[in-house]
Amino acid sequence: MLKRGIVFVLVIGIFLGFAIGKGTDEKADGKKLTLNLGTQISETSPEGIAAQFFADEVYKKSGGMIEVVVFPSEQLGAAAVMLESVMLGNLDLALVAGQFMGSYEPTMSMVNVPYLFNSPQAYRDVLKNTGLIEKQHVAFHKAGFSIVNTERNFFRGNRLIASKKPIRSADDLKGLRFRAFENDVYVNSYARLGTTPMVIPWGETFAALQQKIVEASCCSIDQLYGIGFAQVCPYMTWTKEYYAEVVLVANNGLWDRLSSDQQAILRDAANAAGDVMAVEVEKATATDVDRVIREYGATFFEMDTTPLRNILIPYYYELEKKGVIPVGVVDSVLSATK
């Protein structure tokens, strides 16, 4: 996968020529700096709106001397490919789900542990109060990345289970053929919750639900209508299983060549964009819930996820021993929510 990704990155560099990563040379000449930003999600999503806000804010705050060009919807490759491209210096910036950074720093997988954190703020508090945020940023820098959104305040929409049958309690999960993504922690978590996890690529999930290969899948609220899950799954259960973090990374070589004022412009714009994304997520949630109820007759359930968390507590401690969750975090999180 790594070799294939690197080849793909090199091909991108050849065909896009000097458009990707050319900002460093332009800055050296004291001319306008043009930076390219690759994202995973469409420009109309909360994430896409935040990315464009970032670009607009950078342009405005720099007096037009820094222009960020956004390439949405994985036009420059999937998340892993974009990260490799940034690392190699063929792409300036990438906005990707934090889970893809786990291979560079294991604790990045912590936010995706189901039902551990009850809010994005609880996760951010752990990052800041334990010094983990500094550890992560040092690890990323060694790998070739600089984190631009230092407040770590980018989070995707509220998550739920889209299912073929009603899911109202932990008992309803038992024996359920459940779509999981390729992540050992995620698969093991849902196995312990009694489901039968089946690893299916994201692009094949709709078809798997439609063909009843799986009976349920977690997703964020915007995917019910945008991808069409509500067409094949009439039941939706709010779980907020985790809060998917998104990170904005820059190539180290580029970042280190920027002046302190230029770095501050990008950093401040990125942190402000995270706040914009939070507002857009809430707006989209209200809109999408109304839309799938009205157009598809979807039924929504609220479920107490405390029993799910209680089942997984022993596993959380196992993950501490493995270094996925820093020692002491589980006790801290559990005591804060008693």
Secondary structure, 3 states (H helix, E strand, C coil): CHHHHHHHHHHHHHHHHHHCCCHHHHHHCCCCEEEEEEECCCCCCHHHHHHHHHHHHHHHHCCCCEEEEEECCCCCCCHHHHHHHHHHCCCCEEEEEHHHHCCCCHHHHHHHCCCCCCCHHHHHHHHHHCCHHHHHHHHHHHHCEEECCCCCCCECCCEEEEECCCCCCHHHHCCCEEEECCCHHHHHHHHHCCCEEEECCHHHHHHHHHCCCCCEEEEECHHHHHCCHHHHCCEEEECCCCCCEEEEEEEHHHHHHCCHHHHHHHHHHHHHHHHHHHHHHHHHHHHHHHHHHHHHCCEEEECCCHHHHHHHHHHHHHHHHHCCCCCCHHHHHHHHCC
